[in-house]
Amino acid sequence: MGEMLKHKGLSRRSFLKGAALGLAGAGAVGAALPLAGCAGGGTDKMAATGEATASATVPGFGGDVTVELTVDRGSGSVVAATIDAPMETPNRGGRAATVMQEAMAENATIDVDAVSGATVTSEAIKSASVQAYNEAIGAAEDASSAVMKPGTYTGYAKGYWQIWDLPVTITVNDRSILKIEVPDDRFQHGETEVILQSVKDLLFPRIIENQSVAVDAVTGATASSNAVKSAITQALKEALEAGGSNPHAVSAFQVAPEKPEPSDPETIDVDVCVVGMGTGGIIAMKRACECIRAMNGGGRVSLLGIDRAGKYGGKSALTHEGCAVNPPQYMEAINGGEPFVDAERFKEKWKHFTTTDGTQMAKEDVIDLFFAESGNTIDWLYGQDWIFGSMGKPNPMTEGLTSYNVALTSNTDVGTYEDRRAVLDTYYKQMLAAVEAQGGRYMLETEGYELITEGDRVTGVKARNLYTGQEYVINAKAIIMNTGGFSANPDMVNELLDEPWRGERKRIGTDQDTGAMIQAALNIGAGTFNIGMSPNVMHVTCDHWLSRYPINFYDDVLDGRTGRYKTWTLNNIPLACGITADAIMVNQEGKRYMDEARYESFSADIDSESWPCFAAGSCFYTILSDEVLSTIANEGFNNIPKFEGYCSQGDIPGEMPVPEVYEGLEFSIEEGMAWKADTLSALAEQIGVPAATLEETVAAYNKLVEAGADTDFGKDPKFLKKIATGPFYAVQVFNASFSTAGGLDVDTQIRVLKDDHATPIEGLYAIGVDSMGVLLNPNHNYVGFGGVAQGWLWTSGRLAAEDAARYINETYGGFTYVSPALVDVEAKSTAR
C-alpha cells in the first residue's frame, strides 16, 4: 500500500499511546520561568546560567532557513542572532532575514515582528528562533508542569495565498494534543485542497506523535504546514491560559523532536521504479502494471513509485490542458468520428515553429511520434474513465481543437481549477489503487538522487526519505524519471541555461523540481537536448505582494485558480503598475522589446511569440511617468488587457479610480520592488541599466506616441501615452516559470540517450519536462499552441511504461514473481 512514511520511533517528545498519560519525558514550561523569547520576561532566573548557543533549521519559502542564537541563560536575553536564508528571494525573504536579525540583536529577544510581504519566511524564522531559543535555555529539560483546560480550541493563520484564514481546531486534555481538525468545506479555508490533504495525512500525525509543532513541514506543502503550526500554537496558548498556566508555556510544544540515528540503507528490489509521481508518473505506473500483467500471465507486479513531495500528482495536478491529436475513440464518441484538427496541417505548423534559419531545432521523429500516439493516450485515459471538458474554441495556431482538459474546460464549462484538481485527484487514487491491488506500492517524501549502474546499464536508484532520513537502495530493472526538470535549483539554472535565461527566477508550483535526477543522469553520461533554452514562461509577478491594504471580495464571481470568491486588493498596485499597457516595458539593457498590451498571451500566428515578456530573461522593468499615474489615480487601472491570474491576490477593478497608486508605489519602493527618480538617467542608475539607452528608448517611444502609431511593435494606439513628466518610476516584474523546458535527450522509445545522442542508456527513461526539449525550439518560449507540457507528459509516460515492460521481458527473461501472501510462511488452509 502507499506509505505515508513517518518517524516510527518515539522521541523524548513523542506521544504515548493513551494520550491522557500526558507528555513523554518532559514537561511544559511553567509560569515561573522567563517567557520564552522575551528578554527578562519572568521574575525568577533559570537554574542554569552562562551563555549557550544553539541553532535550528526549518523550511522557508524558497529553501531552508537557519537561525543561530546565543542566549544568556540567566536572564533569558538574546546576546547574538544570525539568520541564514540563502534560498529566499533577496527583496522578500532575504529582507525578512536581515530585518528580523537586526531586531533580535537590538532588542535582545526573539519576540520581534514579522516583515510585511514575507510572511512565509518570517514564520519560518520565528519557528526556528523558538526552537533554537528553547534548546539554548534548556527548555525541555527545565520545564515544569503546565496544565491546559481539556476541550477544543481553534487558532487561525493565513496560508499560501495570504487571503483567507485557515481555522485549525485542536482537542486537548490537560497535557496533550489529542486531535487536530480543519474544515472540509473549501469556502471555510483558503488552501489548495489537495495540498491541504497532504498536511492532514502527514503533518497532523507528526504533531500528535511528537507533541510538538516543531516537526518538519510536509515537503511540497510548506506554506500550508506553517499556517497549521501557527494556528495550533495560538490554540495551545488559549488552552494553557484557560488551564491557569502561562500561555508562554507553549514553548513546551515547540521543542524539535530528536531525529533517530541514520540506520543502514534499506534495500528494495523491484522490476520498475517510477521516480516522480506527477500525472505522468502515475500514468506510467498504471500502464506498466497493465503491460507487465499482460506479459506475465495476469500475475502480480513488482512496481514502486517514489516522490519527494508529501503528495502525489506533482505540479501537473495544479494545471489543466493537455495537447493531443485526433484520438480515434474519443472522436467517435463525441464528434461523430470527424477529426478535431487537420493533423498534417498542424504537424506542418509545428515543424515550422521548431525551425530556425532552415535548421530543424527539435527532433522530427519524436514530433511524428507525438502526432501518432498522443490521440491514443487520450483514448487510453478515456478508457480509464477519465472525463474531459468541452473542446472549446478552435486554436488559431492549430486551426482546430487540440486541447483536452481534465473534467472541465476553463471559461467554457461550469467550474474552477479547484474543482478540476479534486476530480483529477480521484483519478489518481483510482489508478494507484489498481496498481496497489496488483502488488505495486509507493512512497512519498522520498527523493531519488543517484542512479545505480552496471556497465552501461541503469539498474536502480538511491533515494532517501526527507522526513526520517532513511536511505534506500532501490534495485530496479527499469527507471522512469518524471521529476519536472530543475527550475528550483539555482545552481543548475545558472550552469545549464543559456546566458540570457540565468539569474533569479520566480516559479509557480511547489518547487519539487530540484534537478537531483537530471544531475544523476548527467553524472552517468546522459545527453541533453535544448537544455539551455528559456524556462516555460506563462505568468509574471513582482517580488512579493504588499500587505498594506485590505482584501475585498466580489460576491458573485468565483476565481478560477482558487475556487473561492474572487478578490481584489490594492496590495496588487505594484503588479498592476508593472503590467499596465500605457507604460513602457524595457529589458535589462533598458530597451523596449515588445507590445506591452500583449505581454502575456498566446500568439495568434506561428511567426509571432507567445508570452513575449519572456525575451527579457528573468525580469523586466516597467517605466511609468505622471501621465500614466495620473490616469490611474483619476480613472483606474483601465489599460490592463489581462490581469495576471496566478501571481496576484485577485485584481483591481479597472474602472475604479485609484488615488492610492502613489502611496502604493512608495510602499513598493520601501520594500525593494520599485524605484523613483526625478530624471530618467537617475532612474536608470537605480535599476542598473545604461542611462543613455533608457533615455533613447523613451525618446523614441514618445515620437511613436506623437505619430499615433507603434511601428516598432504594433501596440494598439489607444494605449499610447507619453512618458514625459517626472517623477519617473520603475517597477521590477519577474517572468514566472512553470518549469524548465529543455532536458535530457530521448529517442522514440523514450529511452535516455548518451551524450553521443545515439546510444540508449539501457533501463533509463525520461518523461514530461525531463525530456520535453526534444519537441521545442530553443529560440522561442515554449510553444504557441498550448498544452504541450501536459500532453507530452501523458503520452511519454504511457509509452515509456510500455517500452520498459518490453525491455525487462526481453533483457531479463521475464518479471519478478510477486506472491499474494502477506507473510513468507508456509501455511495450509483449513477451509472446507
N, C-alpha and C positions, 0 to 999 in steps of 0.2 A: 504493500500500500504506500501511498505518498507519505513521506516522512517529513513532519514539521519538526526538524531537528532542534532539540533544546538541551540545555545542560541537565544531564541526568543525575549528577552528583549533588548532594546537599552541601551548600556552603555554610559558613557560620551565620549567614543571614537568611538561610533557607526557611521555607515554610514547612512546618511539621504537619504530618497527617493529623487531622483533628485540630483545626486552627484555634480552637478555644484554649489550647495549651499555651498559646502566645508565641513570642519570638524565640528563635533558637539561638542560644549562645551570646546574645547581647540584648541589653535593654534599650530604652529610648532616652534621649537627652532630657533631663528634668528641668524644672523651672528654676532651680537654684543655680544652674550653670549659666555662664555668659551666653547671650543669644548668638547662635551660630551665624557667623558672618558680620556681626556688629561689634565694632571696637569697644571694649569695656562695657558691653551691654548689660552685664549682670553685676551683682554686688559681691559675690564670692569668687575668689580666684580658683582655677583648677589646681588639682594637686600637683600636676606636672608643671615644671617651669622651664625657662630657657627657650631658645628658638628651635623651630623644627621646619623642615622644608618637605613639601610633598607636591606631586603633580597628578593630574588626571586628564584623560583624553576622551572626547565624545565626538560623534559626527556632527558637523556643521552643515551649511547649505551646499558647499562645493567639495568638502573633504573634512578630514579630522581637524578638531580644534583642541589644542593642548594648553592648559593653564598650570603654571608652576607658582606656588605661593610659599613664602617664608613667613611664619606666624610666631609671634611671641605667645607662648603657651600660658604665661602667667596672666597677661591682660587680655588675650584674645585678639590683639591688634595685628593687622596685616603689616609686615615690615617691608616686604617686597613682592611685586607681582610681575609675572611675564606671561604674555598671551601670544601663542604662535598659531596663526591661521593661514598657512601658506597657500591653501587651495581656494580660499574665499576671494571674491572679487574685490579689487583694491578699494573702490569707492563705496562699497556696501559692507561686506563682511570684514574686509581689511580695516575700514574706518571704524567699525564697531570694536575690533580688537584694540586698536590704538586708543580710542576714546575711553573704553572701559578699563584698560590697563592703567592709564593715567589717573582715572578717577579712583581706582582701588589704592594706588600708591599715595595719592594726595589725601584721601580720607581714611586710610588705614582700615578699610573694610571691603568685604566683597558685596555688600549691600548697596550696589550702585544701579543707576537707571539703565534700561535697555536703550539702544541707539535707534532713533527713528529711521525706518526704511531698511533695517537689518534685523528683523525680528527673529528669524531662524538662527542666525549666527549669535545674536545676543542671548537667546535662550540656551544655546549650546555652551556659551561662555559661562552663563550663570550655573548651569548644571555641573560643568567641570570644576568651577570655582568652589561650589558647595562640597563636591567630593574631595577635592584637594584640601580644603579647609578642614573638613571633618577628619581626614587622615592625619593632618598635621597636628591638630589638637588632641587626637586620640579619642574622638567622639564615641566610636564603637566600644572602646574599652572602658571609658569613663562614664558612659551614660547610665543614669539611674532610671528607675521605672517611671514611665509616663503612661497615663491612662486616657483612653478615649471613651466617650459615651457610645455604647453599642447602638447601631442604627444605620440609616442610609444618609449619605451626604453627596452633594453634587457640586463639582467645580466646573469652570468654563475657561476655555482658551481658544484662540484662533489658530487655524491650521494653515494649509498651503496658500489658499487664496487671500488670507488675511481679511476676509469679508464677514463670514459667519462664525459665531461661537460654536464650538464643539462641546456639548454638555457631557460630562463623564460622571457617572454615579457609582459610588463605592458603597459596599456594605461592610461594616466592621464590627468586631467585638471589642472588648476593652483594650486588646493589644495588637490585633492583626487585621489586615485586609482580607476579607473573605470572598468578595465578589466584585467584579468590575463590569459595568454596562455602559453602552452608548445607544442612542436611538437607532432604530432600523429605518425610520422614515427619513429620506434624504432631505426633506424640507425642514427637518429639525437639526440639521448639521450641514457643514459645507464641504466635507471631504469627498474626494472621488471614491465611490463606493467599493470598487474592487481593491483599492489600496487600503481603505479603512478595514476591510475584511481581513487583510493580512496582519494588520495591527491587532485585531481581535484574536486571530488564530495564534499569533506568536508572542506579541508583547504582553498581553494580559496574563497568560500563564507564567511568563518570566517574572513579572512584578509580584504575583501572588506567591510563587515558589520561593523567591528570594526576599520577600517582604521589603522591597526596595524599588524606588523609581530610578535608581542609578544604574539600571541594567542597560544593555546595548539597545539602541533603536533597531527597528526592523530594517534590514537592508532594502533600499528602494522605497522606503516609506518614512524618511527621516522627519519631514515636517509634521506629518500626522502623528508619528510617535512622540515627538517633542510636545505637541499640543496635549496629547493624553497625559504625559508625565506632569506637565504644568498644571492641568486641571485636577489631577489626583492629588498633587501637593497642596493645592488650595483646599480641596475637600478634607484632606487629612488635618490641616490646621484647624478647620472648623470642628472636626470630631474631637481633636485634642482639647480645644478650648471648651467645648461642651462637656468634656470629662473633667474639667478643672485643672488641666495641665497647661503649661506654657505652650502656645502654638509653635514656638520656635523649636520645640522638641521634635518637630517634624524631621529634623536632621537625622534622627534615628532611622528614618526611612530613605535617607539619601546617601547611605554608605554603599559604595560599589561592591558587589559580591566578588569574592575571590574566584578567580578562574582556576579550573583544575590544571594540574601539570600536564603538558602535552604527552599523550601516550604514543606508542608506536603506531606508524601508519597502518590503517586498516586496508586489507586487500579485497577488492571486489572484482569478480570475473563475470563478464557479460559478452554477448555477441556484438551488440550495438550500444554505443553511448552517444546520446544527443547532448551536446554542451550548449545550453541556452534554450530555455523553454518558452520563447515567444510563440506567436501563432505558427510560424514556420517550423519551429522545433516540435511543437505538439502535432502538427500535420505529419512531420517526419516520423515521429514515434508511432502514430496510428497507422500510417501506411507501411512502415517497416513491420509492424505487428501483423498486418494483413498478408504481406508478401512472405514473411517467414512461415506463417501458418499454412500458406498455400504450398510451400515447398517442403515442409516437414510433416505433412500428412495431417494437418489440423491440430498439432500439438501446441503446448505452451511455449512461451518465448523468453529468451534471456535478453532483456532490454532495460536500459536505465536512462533516465533524463536527469540532468542537473541544471540548476540556475542559481546565479549569485544573489538574486533578489529573494525576498521573502514571499513572493507571489509568482505564479506563472502567468504567461500572456505577454510579458515584455512590453516594450514601448508600442508594439503593434496593436496591443489591446486598447490603446488610447486613441488610435487613428481610425480610419474608416475605409475609404475606397481602394479597391484593387483593380488593376488593369488586366484585361483578358480579351481574347479574340474569338468570337463566334463559338461558344460552347454548343455542340450539336444537340444534346438532350435538352438543355435549357432553352435553346431557340425553339425547339419543337414544342416544349411545354408552354411557353408564354408568348411566342412570336410567330406561331403558325409555321415553324420551320424556316422562316425567312432570316437571312443574315442580319446582324445588327450593324455591321460595318463592311465596307469593301476591303477585305483583308489585304489584297495585293496593293491597293492604293495606299492603305495605312502603312504597310511594310515599306513601300517606296518612300513615303514621307519620313518614316523613322530613320531609314538609312541615309536619307538626305540630311537629316538633322545631325547624324553622327559623322558626317563627312566634313572635313575642313581642307580647303585648297586641293580638292581632288583625292585626298587621302582618307580612307575609312579609319576612324579612330576607335570604333567598337569592334567586337568580334561578330562578323556577319553570320557565322554558323550558329552562334548562340542566339542571335536575334531570330534566325529561322526556327530554331528550337522553340523559342518562346511563342512564336506565332503558331507553331504546330501543336504545342502542348498546353498553353495557358487555358484554352477553352475546355480541354479535357479535365483540367484541375477544377474548374468551376463545376463541371458535371459531377466530378467525384465528391466535391463538397456538398453539392445539391443532393447527392445520394446518401450523404451522411446526415441528411435532414437539416442542412443549413438553409435558411431563408434569406433571400436578397431583396433589397428595396427596389422601388421603381427605377427604371433605367434612366429616367430624367430626360434632359435635352441633349441633342447631338453635340458632340465636342467639335468646335470649329477647327481644331488642329487635325483631328482624325476623320472628320466629316462623317461621323457615325457614333454609335454607342459602344463605349469600351470600358466603362466604369461599373464595377459591381460592388455595391455597398452592403455590408452585412446587416441584415434585419431591416434597415430603413435608409432612405436617401435624404440627406440634409436639404432643406428648402424645397423638398418635393413631398415627402411623406410626413405624417404627424410624428413627432418625437424628437429627441435630442441625442447628442453624443452619449450622454449618460445612460439613456435607455439602450442604445446600441451596445455599450460596454457591458451592461447587465445581461443582455441576450447572448453576446459573444462568450461571456464567462460560462454560461450554461452549456455552450457548445464545447468549450474546453473541458469542462467537467465530464461531459458525455464521452468525449474521445479518451480522456485519461482513464475513466472508469473502465472502458472497454479494454484498454491496454493492461490495466492492473488485473482485470479479470482473467487475463491470459498469462499472468506471471510477471509482467513489467512493473517497474516502480520508478519513483522519482524522489529527489532530494532537493530541498530549497536552501537558500543561503549557503550554497556550496559552489565555489568558483573553481573552474578549471584554469590551470596556469602553465602547465608544461606538458608537451607531448612525449610519449614514450615510443621509442623506435627500436626496431631490429633490422639492421641494414638500412635499406631504402623504404622499409615498410613501417607505417604507423601501427602500433599495437596497443595503444592505451593513452591515458591521460592522468596526470597528477592533479589532485584537487584538494581543497581544504574547506571546512565549514567555517564561515566567517563569524559565527557566534561562539562556538565551542573551541575553535582552533584545531579540531580533529583533522588529521591529514588522511588522504585516501590515495591508494594506488589502484586505479581502475584499469584493469586489463581488458581491452576490447578489440575485437577483430575489425571494427569499423568505427570511426569517429565522425560525427556530423556536427560541424560548427555552425552555430546560429547566435553569435554573440553581439551583433548590432554595430560592429565597427569599433572605432577608437576615439570618438569625439570627446569623451570625458577624460582623456589622458592628454594633458597639455604638452608633455614632453614628446609624445608620439605625434601630436598635431604639428608641433614645430619642427620635428625631424622629417616626417613623411610627406606633409603637404607642401605644395609649391609655394614659393615665397609670398605671392600676393594673398594667400589664404591663411597664413600663420597669424599668431597673436591671440590675445584673449578672446574667447568665444563664449557667447551666450547660447544656452542649449534648452531645448524643450524635451521634457520627459523625466525619467527617473535616474539618469546618469549611471546606468549599469554597463554602459559600453566603454569599459576601461581599456580595451585593446589587449588584454592579457593573452587571449588565444591567438589573436593576429600576430603578436610578437612571438608566441610559441611556434607558430607556423614559419615565420621568417627565420627563426633560430635553426630550423632544420632544412633551410634552403628553399622555402616556398617562393614562387614568383608572384609578382603583383601586376595589376592591370589598372591603369588610370588612378592609382592610389593617391597621386598628388593633387587631384582636382579639388575644386571648391566643395565644401560640405553641402548638403542638401538644405538650401535656404528657402524658407517659405513664410517667415514671420520676422518682425522686427521688435525691438524692445529698448527701453532706456536701462540704465544700470540697475535701477530698482524703482519701486513705487514710493511716491510720497505717502506720508501717513498723517498729514496735517488737516485733512478735511473729512467730513462725514461721508458714509456710504449711503446712497439713496437707491430706491427700488422702483422699477416700473411695475405696476400692479397687474398688467395684462400681457406681458411678454416673457417667455422663457428664454434663457440664454442657452444656446446650443452646446457650448463647451462644458457648462457646469450642470445643466439640467434643473437649475433653480431659477427664480425670478431674476430677470436681467437687472443689472445695476448700473448706476452712473455715479461718478465722483470727480471732484476737482483734483483729486490725487493724480489723475491722468493728465494734468496740464503739461508736464514736460514731454510726454509721449505725443500728445495732441499737437503741441508746437513742432515736434520733430517730424510729423507726417502731414502737416497742412500743405496743400498743393500750391498755395500762393507764395511760398517761400522758395529759397534755393537750397538744393541738397548738393553738397560737394564731397569729393572723396578725400582721402588722407593726404593728397597733394594740393588740395584747395581748388580742384577743378570740378565744374559741373559735369555730370556724366549720365544723366537720364531725365526722362519726363517725370517730374515729381508727382504727377497725378496718377502715375502707373507704377509707383514704387513696389507695389505688392499685388501682382495679378498674373494669371496665366496668359501667355501670349495667344493672340488670335490667329497668328500665321507662323509657318515653320521657320521663317527667316528672322523673326523677332525673338527677343529674350524674355523668358518668364522670370518674374521677380527680379527685374533689372537692378534693384538695390544691391544684389549680391556682389556686383562687379567692384565695389569699393573695398572688398575684403571684409575684415572683421567688423568694421564700423564706418559710418559716415557722419557728416555734420550738417545740420540744417541751420541756415543763416537767416535771421529774422531782423526786421527793422521796425520803426514805429508805424510805417504804412501798413504792415501786416498785423502788428499787435493792436493797433487802434481799431482795426476792423473786428478783430476777435473780441476786444473789450466791449465794443458797441453793438456788434451784430451776432457774435458767437463763432464757434468753430464750424462754419458752414462751407468750408472749402476742403473738406476731407472726403474724398470719394468713397473710401472704405476704411473704417476704423479697425485697428488691429484687434483681432479676436482672442488670441491665446495669451498674449503677454501684457494684459491690462486688467484693471479691476472694473470691467464694463466699458462704458464710453462716456462721452459728454454730449448732451443734446445739442444738435447742430445749430438750431435756431435760437438758442438761449444766450443772451449777452453774457460775457464772462469778464467783468471788470477786474476780477481777481487774478487775471493772467499775469500781471506784472508781479504781484505778490508770489504767485506760484513759481515764477521763474527765479525770483530771489531765493526762495526755499531751495530750488534746484541748484542754484549757484552754491549756496551754503553746503549742500550735500554732494557737491562734486559732479553734477550731471550737466551743468550749463555754465556759460561764461558770458561776460558783459564788458563792453568797452565803448568808448566814445567814437573810436575810429576803426575802420576795417583792419588797418595794419596792426593796431594794438590787439584786436580780437584774434587775428591770425597768430600772433606771437603766443597768446594764451593757449590756443588749441594745437599749436605745433605745426602749422602749415606755412609755406612761404608767403610773406605779406604781399609781395608783388603779384604773385599768382592769384591770390584771393581778390585783390583789388581789380585785376584784369578780368577775372571771371564775373564779378559783379557789374563792372562797367559794360562788358559785352552783353550781359543779360538785360541790363537796363535799356540798351539800344534795341533789343528784340521787343521789349515791352513797348517802347515808343513806336516801333514799326507795327505793332499789333499782331505779330506772327512769330512763333518759335520755330525758326528754320533749322535750329540745331537738333531738337529732339521732338518737336511736334506737339508740345503741350497745348491743350485747349486754351484759346485766347481768354476765356472767362477767368482763368487762374493766373493770368499775367499781371503782376503788380511790382512796381519798382521797389528796389532795396536801396533807399537813398538817405533816409533820415535817421540819425542816431538818437539814443544809443543803440548799438547793434548787439544782438545776442547770437550765441551758437549753442545748439543742443546736440549732444552726442547721442547717436542712435546706433544700436548694435544690430547686426544681422544675426538672427537667431536660427540655429540649425536643428533639424530633427536628428541628423546623423552625418557621419562621413558618407561619401558617395562611392569613391573608388575603394578597391580592396584587393583580395587575392585573385590570382588568375585561375580560372577553372575551364574545363572542356565541356563538351555537350553531355557528358555523363555526370557533371557537377563535381568531378574529381579535381582536387587542388593540383596544380602543375608546379613542377620545379621551376627554378629561375631561368631554365633554358626555354620555358614557355612551350614545351613539347612533351616532356616526360611526366606522366602522372605519379603522384606520391600515393602509393598503394594504401588503401584503408583510410584516406582523409578526404572529406567533402566539406565544402563551404557554401552556405546558402544565404539568401537575403542580402543584407547590406554588406556582409563579409565578402561578397563577391560581385556586387551589383555593377562595379565599374566596367564589366565586360559588355554591358548594354549601352554605355553612355559615351558622350563626347566631352573630354576634359576641358574643352574651350567654352563650354556652356554650363549654366547652373541646372543640374538635374536634367529633367526633360520638360517639354512644353505641354504634354497631354495628360499628365496626372496619373496617380495610382500605380506607377511602375514599381516603386519600392515594395509595396504590399503585394502586387501581382507577382513579381519575381520571387518574393518570399514564399508565397503559397506554392508556386509551380516548382521552384528549385527544391523546396522541402519535400514535395511528393516524389520528384524524380531522383533526388539523392537517396531517399529511402529505398526506392525500387532497385537502384544500382547497387547499393550497399548489400542488400539481401542477395542479389545475384553474385556479387563478388565473394561474399562469405561462403555461399554454397559451392561455388566453383573452386575457390582457393583452399578452403578448409575441409571440403568434402561433406558439408552439412552443418547442422546447428547443434548447439548445446541442448541436451535433454533437460527439461525442467519438470521435476516431479510435482504433481498436485499435492503431495503430502506436506503437511506443515512442519513435521519433525522427521529427522532422519533416524527413525527407529522402526525395526521390523515389527509388524503387527498383523494379527489375524482377526478378521471380522467375526463377531459372534452373532451377527444379524441372521435371522432365519427367514 
